[in-house]
Amino acid sequence: MPYDASAPIFSCSDISLDLGGREVLRDIGFDLRSGEVLGIIGPNGAGKTSLLEILSGRYVPKSGRISFRGADISKLPLFARARLGIGRTYQTPIVPDDLTVGETLKAARQAFKPWLTRFDAEYGANLVRFTVPYDKPTSSLKTFERRKLLLSCLLMRRPQVLLMDEPAAGLINAEIDEIDQILRILSKEMNVAVLIVEHRIELLESIADRVIVMDAGEVIAQGELAEIINSPAVRAAYFEAH
């Protein structure tokens, strides 16, 4: 059956996960449409990163279903999901310290076929305003430059979905403003569906179309951030927990 472009491009339902004999996630579900930014907030230990690990294919859930463009991808491994067009970023931007920027971009271009050209790498770098010289060692990059390098590697493959784990972590206010602008370009101009786990409420206030609030492995609220942020359940779980 052909994919209906008006339908959600990415979704999950009834996602549950046990780790070490402890229930980490219980009955998580959502839909994500092209061009939409969906934020996920919640206290530490709520299960946010574990959910991203399942969605990207690194963890196998106890139960549940994950769909991309109408197809069930629940059993696909991480690399297969990446090749379909599902990108993932991590809270800690780890880069290959023994390579230069140019060598890292080349490795990303040739990670799998069809191999991409240097112009494709420049496309990704331009999208995130990454202007570091190609002969610079990645070990000397600052946090924001590392984030931009890794995003450049992802974007040269033109992903349709981005799963982002705290992209504003470790950044100063001016850099967060730039992340805001980059995500606006990706979602609203490039039509990429973005799922973002983030503690910086001010960033989500600016860019998120909807927000899911998690606590103790469950969804306790969802909707527009301005509407749910002052609900008693959200304040008790998130703000009072901090």
Order of alpha helices (4+ residues) and beta strands (2+ residues): beta-beta-beta-alpha-beta-beta-alpha-beta-alpha-alpha-alpha-beta-alpha-beta-alpha-beta-beta-alpha
